[in-house]
């Protein structure tokens, strides 16, 4: 018996390990909970079970080889990781990217955002005891994975965005398939609202639960839908447009109260916006005046940027994902730091779980939508 | 009590609404593929198990250098013997019979299926190393994970495309686009 458990027993409290094998932790996250009856008095998220030393692995690979490591950070939305890494390396090496590749990057990133939010939608519903939405979410996600398989050969780990462009152009028939998917997907969002968003049982479990104030969200460094659900309207796509986001017309959904339901619904609205962005990208790609180049000429496989440093960040599915690259002029990065949004999002648990009911722990954790591959790196 | 009852009524009505959504889906075509009696053929760009053609390989080692996880190893064949010089004639060029490579291994335990080796392979018109459409990779021991080609072995996948010998028989397989709803 550790000191912690014995102290908990004396105070009529109980020490509970939530995870690391609990199905609701979406991976190997352990939360050390101290509960008094039904109420959580102390919560300490314990991360590191999936630590692979990613940032160190970057230093042992060339710039083009290191790309495949980024797939394995946030494996649910690997396209954003590829993109953020390539933007950082391109800034480091001073590489310009053709316009067509920029549109392809945005198109795939937004489709990946839909796929990622669908996983959130499905698993969050399962956490709340609704199984049907999970099946529907994965049916739609499968179509996006098919599109990605057709485009780049990977279903989960794409390695599609490359330094200087993208690896492949759209194959024949892809555009039509993508338009079909979006036409199929948009009405489904209404089905999801009927199934889950407006369901009073679901709402009573999530609305008003796990409140995060705007000040709390900012001070803990939240980003993405978790931040916007609390009020601050910060989206990297709007604040610091990268690729071609400044040419696209879209809205960023913002909620006010910062409850679990707000975080959930922000993501649902974002899926609709992502579908709109994807349509705009498809229109732009179909334009005949767009040059067919998808890769900048003269970017070597063995990239050797001059000594220096560069930071680039993108709005990934889970928030503000940044790569900080330092080069010493050699073939591999001297240092590569990853600012993973999930890692910062999971930290706030120790504050907001305190005082909530034990049944709400699952709801709050699920609503933050963390991926342990990115938390532990 | 009144609040409670109205909540129960509201939840009941909303459950029926949800059931209506699921009822509509019941009349859509099924998307389940009955693996293994039905097998799907992936799209042509799919990165499956690596196939290797020793006839085309020039043993340049580009794939070894491109691999991020160092899963490929190879050894060049010994140089071809120069024919004995004949009096009064210019020296004849060395004639090679058979592949330019001695052995070639891929450790699937390390492979990332990223496709960088295939991209870096310089042989033309066909690549010596490419991702086939085979996704049925099962190994029962770690030793099996290392696939080894050596002189005298039959080549991996001398035929090209989805019917490259590692993925047979293709006749009774359905293409991914033939699955309803995935069209």
Boltz contact constraints between the chains, C-beta under 6 A:
constraints:
  - contact:
      token1: [A, 61]
      token2: [B, 68]
      max_distance: 6.0
  - contact:
      token1: [A, 65]
      token2: [B, 68]
      max_distance: 6.0
  - contact:
      token1: [A, 68]
      token2: [B, 68]
      max_distance: 6.0
  - contact:
      token1: [A, 68]
      token2: [B, 112]
      max_distance: 6.0
  - contact:
      token1: [A, 68]
      token2: [B, 114]
      max_distance: 6.0
  - contact:
      token1: [A, 132]
      token2: [B, 22]
      max_distance: 6.0
  - contact:
      token1: [A, 146]
      token2: [B, 182]
      max_distance: 6.0
  - contact:
      token1: [A, 149]
      token2: [B, 43]
      max_distance: 6.0
  - contact:
      token1: [A, 149]
      token2: [B, 46]
      max_distance: 6.0
  - contact:
      token1: [A, 150]
      token2: [B, 43]
      max_distance: 6.0
  - contact:
      token1: [A, 153]
      token2: [B, 45]
      max_distance: 6.0
  - contact:
      token1: [A, 153]
      token2: [B, 46]
      max_distance: 6.0
  - contact:
      token1: [A, 153]
      token2: [B, 47]
      max_distance: 6.0
  - contact:
      token1: [A, 159]
      token2: [B, 114]
      max_distance: 6.0
  - contact:
      token1: [A, 191]
      token2: [B, 21]
      max_distance: 6.0
  - contact:
      token1: [A, 194]
      token2: [B, 17]
      max_distance: 6.0
  - contact:
      token1: [A, 194]
      token2: [B, 21]
      max_distance: 6.0
  - contact:
      token1: [A, 195]
      token2: [B, 18]
      max_distance: 6.0
  - contact:
      token1: [A, 195]
      token2: [B, 21]
      max_distance: 6.0
  - contact:
      token1: [A, 199]
      token2: [B, 14]
      max_distance: 6.0
  - contact:
      token1: [A, 200]
      token2: [B, 10]
      max_distance: 6.0
  - contact:
      token1: [A, 200]
      token2: [B, 11]
      max_distance: 6.0
  - contact:
      token1: [A, 200]
      token2: [B, 14]
      max_distance: 6.0
  - contact:
      token1: [A, 201]
      token2: [B, 11]
      max_distance: 6.0
